[in-house]
């Protein structure tokens, strides 16, 4: 039902924020990394976990340039955030709906 990378909410613990499934196959348990609570080992049969619908998400693109072997190497990461949230990036850019 849940796979690695799925974004979930714990209905009984909304203060934990959004969680990302890190490892789905530990004897039926899920290892989930939550924004505000860190990593938790949870059995989905006992916890009220729901997937975050894709239409509630937007993605911030974080670009990074490092020098490797004397040459610049650029990488990009996608960070999922809820559309209803508002974020300040470097105190200048307001990203949100």
KELUMRO-282445 format. One record per residue: y, x, z of N, C-alpha, C in turn; residue in one letter; residue number from 0. Coordinates in steps of 0.2 Angstrom, whole numbers. Layout:
BEGIN
+-------+-------+-------+-------+-------+-------+-------+-------+-------+------+--------+
!   n_v !   n_u !   n_w !  ca_v !  ca_u !  ca_w !   c_v !   c_u !   c_w ! migu ! drengu !
+-------+-------+-------+-------+-------+-------+-------+-------+-------+------+--------+
!     Y !     X !     Z !     Y !     X !     Z !     Y !     X !     Z !    A !    NUM !
...
+-------+-------+-------+-------+-------+-------+-------+-------+-------+------+--------+
This chain:
BEGIN
+-------+-------+-------+-------+-------+-------+-------+-------+-------+------+--------+
!   n_v !   n_u !   n_w !  ca_v !  ca_u !  ca_w !   c_v !   c_u !   c_w ! migu ! drengu !
+-------+-------+-------+-------+-------+-------+-------+-------+-------+------+--------+
!    -6 !     4 !     0 !     0 !     0 !     0 !     6 !     4 !     0 !    X !      0 !
!     7 !     9 !     4 !    12 !    14 !     4 !    10 !    21 !     2 !    X !      1 !
!    15 !    24 !    -2 !    13 !    30 !    -5 !    19 !    35 !    -3 !    X !      2 !
!    17 !    42 !    -4 !    22 !    47 !    -3 !    29 !    46 !    -6 !    X !      3 !
!    34 !    46 !    -3 !    41 !    45 !    -6 !    43 !    38 !    -5 !    X !      4 !
!    39 !    33 !    -3 !    42 !    26 !    -2 !    47 !    26 !     3 !    X !      5 !
!    52 !    22 !     2 !    57 !    21 !     7 !    56 !    15 !    11 !    X !      6 !
!    56 !    15 !    18 !    54 !     9 !    22 !    58 !     8 !    28 !    X !      7 !
!    58 !     2 !    30 !    61 !     0 !    37 !    56 !    -2 !    42 !    X !      8 !
!    58 !    -1 !    48 !    53 !    -3 !    53 !    57 !    -9 !    56 !    X !      9 !
!    55 !   -15 !    56 !    58 !   -21 !    58 !    60 !   -21 !    65 !    X !     10 !
!    55 !   -18 !    69 !    56 !   -18 !    77 !    61 !   -13 !    79 !    X !     11 !
!    63 !    -8 !    74 !    67 !    -2 !    76 !    72 !    -1 !    71 !    X !     12 !
!    77 !    -6 !    70 !    82 !    -5 !    65 !    86 !     1 !    66 !    X !     13 !
!    87 !     3 !    72 !    91 !     9 !    74 !    89 !    15 !    71 !    X !     14 !
!    82 !    15 !    69 !    79 !    21 !    66 !    82 !    23 !    59 !    X !     15 !
!    85 !    18 !    56 !    87 !    18 !    49 !    81 !    18 !    44 !    X !     16 !
!    83 !    21 !    38 !    78 !    21 !    33 !    73 !    27 !    34 !    X !     17 !
!    67 !    26 !    32 !    62 !    31 !    33 !    59 !    32 !    26 !    X !     18 !
!    57 !    39 !    25 !    53 !    41 !    19 !    46 !    43 !    21 !    X !     19 !
!    41 !    40 !    17 !    34 !    41 !    19 !    33 !    49 !    17 !    X !     20 !
!    31 !    53 !    22 !    29 !    60 !    20 !    22 !    61 !    19 !    X !     21 !
!    18 !    58 !    22 !    11 !    59 !    21 !     7 !    52 !    23 !    X !     22 !
!     4 !    49 !    18 !     1 !    42 !    19 !    -6 !    42 !    21 !    X !     23 !
!    -9 !    48 !    21 !   -17 !    47 !    22 !   -19 !    51 !    29 !    X !     24 !
!   -17 !    49 !    34 !   -19 !    52 !    41 !   -23 !    46 !    44 !    X !     25 !
!   -29 !    45 !    43 !   -34 !    40 !    46 !   -30 !    34 !    46 !    X !     26 !
!   -27 !    32 !    41 !   -24 !    25 !    41 !   -17 !    25 !    43 !    X !     27 !
!   -15 !    31 !    46 !    -8 !    31 !    49 !    -3 !    34 !    43 !    X !     28 !
!     3 !    33 !    44 !     8 !    35 !    40 !    13 !    40 !    44 !    X !     29 !
!    14 !    46 !    41 !    19 !    50 !    44 !    26 !    49 !    40 !    X !     30 !
!    31 !    46 !    44 !    37 !    44 !    41 !    43 !    48 !    44 !    X !     31 !
!    47 !    50 !    40 !    53 !    53 !    42 !    59 !    48 !    42 !    X !     32 !
!    62 !    46 !    48 !    67 !    42 !    48 !    74 !    45 !    49 !    X !     33 !
!    79 !    42 !    47 !    86 !    45 !    47 !    88 !    47 !    54 !    X !     34 !
!    87 !    42 !    58 !    90 !    43 !    65 !    85 !    44 !    71 !    X !     35 !
!    78 !    44 !    69 !    73 !    45 !    74 !    68 !    51 !    72 !    X !     36 !
!    69 !    54 !    67 !    65 !    60 !    65 !    58 !    57 !    63 !    X !     37 !
!    53 !    62 !    63 !    46 !    60 !    61 !    42 !    56 !    66 !    X !     38 !
!    39 !    51 !    63 !    35 !    46 !    67 !    28 !    45 !    64 !    X !     39 !
!    23 !    45 !    68 !    16 !    43 !    65 !    15 !    36 !    67 !    X !     40 !
!    14 !    32 !    62 !    14 !    25 !    63 !     8 !    22 !    59 !    X !     41 !
!     5 !    17 !    62 !    -1 !    13 !    58 !     3 !     7 !    55 !    X !     42 !
!     2 !     6 !    49 !     6 !     0 !    46 !     3 !    -6 !    48 !    X !     43 !
!    -3 !    -6 !    50 !    -6 !   -13 !    52 !    -3 !   -15 !    59 !    X !     44 !
!     0 !   -11 !    63 !     3 !   -13 !    69 !    10 !   -13 !    69 !    X !     45 !
!    13 !   -10 !    64 !    21 !    -9 !    64 !    23 !   -14 !    58 !    X !     46 !
!    29 !   -17 !    59 !    31 !   -21 !    54 !    36 !   -17 !    49 !    X !     47 !
!    32 !   -14 !    44 !    36 !    -9 !    40 !    37 !   -13 !    33 !    X !     48 !
!    42 !   -13 !    30 !    44 !   -16 !    24 !    47 !   -10 !    19 !    X !     49 !
!    45 !   -11 !    13 !    48 !    -6 !     8 !    55 !    -8 !     7 !    X !     50 !
!    60 !    -3 !     6 !    67 !    -5 !     4 !    67 !    -6 !    -4 !    X !     51 !
!    69 !   -12 !    -6 !    69 !   -14 !   -13 !    74 !    -9 !   -17 !    X !     52 !
!    72 !    -7 !   -23 !    75 !    -3 !   -27 !    82 !    -5 !   -28 !    X !     53 !
!    83 !   -12 !   -29 !    90 !   -14 !   -30 !    95 !   -13 !   -25 !    X !     54 !
!    93 !   -11 !   -19 !    97 !   -10 !   -13 !    99 !    -3 !   -12 !    X !     55 !
!    97 !     1 !   -17 !    98 !     8 !   -16 !   102 !    11 !   -22 !    X !     56 !
!   106 !    16 !   -20 !   109 !    20 !   -25 !   108 !    27 !   -24 !    X !     57 !
!   109 !    32 !   -28 !   107 !    39 !   -27 !   113 !    44 !   -27 !    X !     58 !
!   114 !    48 !   -22 !   119 !    53 !   -23 !   116 !    59 !   -26 !    X !     59 !
!   119 !    62 !   -30 !   116 !    68 !   -34 !   120 !    74 !   -30 !    X !     60 !
!   116 !    79 !   -28 !   118 !    85 !   -24 !   116 !    91 !   -29 !    X !     61 !
!   122 !    94 !   -31 !   120 !   100 !   -36 !   122 !   106 !   -32 !    X !     62 !
!   117 !   111 !   -33 !   118 !   117 !   -29 !   117 !   123 !   -34 !    X !     63 !
!   121 !   128 !   -34 !   120 !   134 !   -38 !   118 !   140 !   -33 !    X !     64 !
!   113 !   144 !   -35 !   111 !   150 !   -31 !   111 !   155 !   -36 !    X !     65 !
!   111 !   161 !   -34 !   110 !   167 !   -38 !   103 !   170 !   -37 !    X !     66 !
!    99 !   170 !   -42 !    93 !   173 !   -42 !    92 !   178 !   -47 !    X !     67 !
!    90 !   184 !   -45 !    89 !   190 !   -50 !    95 !   191 !   -54 !    X !     68 !
!   101 !   190 !   -51 !   108 !   191 !   -54 !   110 !   186 !   -59 !    X !     69 !
!   106 !   180 !   -59 !   108 !   175 !   -63 !   109 !   168 !   -59 !    X !     70 !
!   114 !   164 !   -61 !   115 !   158 !   -57 !   109 !   153 !   -59 !    X !     71 !
!   107 !   150 !   -54 !   101 !   145 !   -55 !   104 !   138 !   -52 !    X !     72 !
!   104 !   133 !   -56 !   107 !   127 !   -53 !   101 !   122 !   -52 !    X !     73 !
!   101 !   119 !   -46 !    96 !   113 !   -45 !   100 !   107 !   -43 !    X !     74 !
!    97 !   101 !   -43 !   100 !    95 !   -41 !    95 !    91 !   -37 !    X !     75 !
!    97 !    88 !   -32 !    93 !    83 !   -28 !    96 !    76 !   -28 !    X !     76 !
!    91 !    72 !   -28 !    93 !    65 !   -27 !    92 !    62 !   -20 !    X !     77 !
!    97 !    60 !   -17 !    97 !    57 !   -10 !    98 !    50 !   -10 !    X !     78 !
!    93 !    46 !    -8 !    94 !    38 !    -8 !    98 !    36 !    -3 !    X !     79 !
!   103 !    31 !    -4 !   107 !    28 !     1 !   107 !    21 !     0 !    X !     80 !
!   108 !    17 !     5 !   109 !    10 !     4 !   116 !     8 !     1 !    X !     81 !
!   116 !     3 !    -4 !   122 !     2 !    -7 !   127 !    -1 !    -2 !    X !     82 !
!   125 !    -4 !     3 !   130 !    -7 !     8 !   133 !    -2 !    12 !    X !     83 !
!   131 !     4 !    12 !   134 !     9 !    17 !   139 !    12 !    13 !    X !     84 !
!   144 !    15 !    16 !   149 !    19 !    13 !   149 !    26 !    16 !    X !     85 !
!   150 !    31 !    12 !   150 !    38 !    14 !   156 !    42 !    11 !    X !     86 !
!   158 !    46 !    16 !   163 !    51 !    14 !   160 !    58 !    12 !    X !     87 !
!   161 !    60 !     7 !   159 !    67 !     5 !   164 !    72 !     5 !    X !     88 !
!   164 !    77 !     9 !   169 !    82 !     9 !   176 !    79 !    11 !    X !     89 !
!   176 !    73 !    14 !   182 !    69 !    16 !   186 !    67 !    11 !    X !     90 !
!   184 !    67 !     4 !   188 !    65 !    -1 !   185 !    59 !    -5 !    X !     91 !
!   179 !    60 !    -6 !   176 !    55 !   -11 !   173 !    49 !    -7 !    X !     92 !
!   175 !    43 !    -9 !   172 !    37 !    -5 !   166 !    34 !   -10 !    X !     93 !
!   160 !    35 !    -8 !   155 !    32 !   -12 !   152 !    26 !    -9 !    X !     94 !
!   152 !    20 !   -13 !   149 !    14 !   -10 !   151 !     8 !   -15 !    X !     95 !
!   149 !     3 !   -12 !   150 !    -3 !   -17 !   156 !    -6 !   -16 !    X !     96 !
+-------+-------+-------+-------+-------+-------+-------+-------+-------+------+--------+
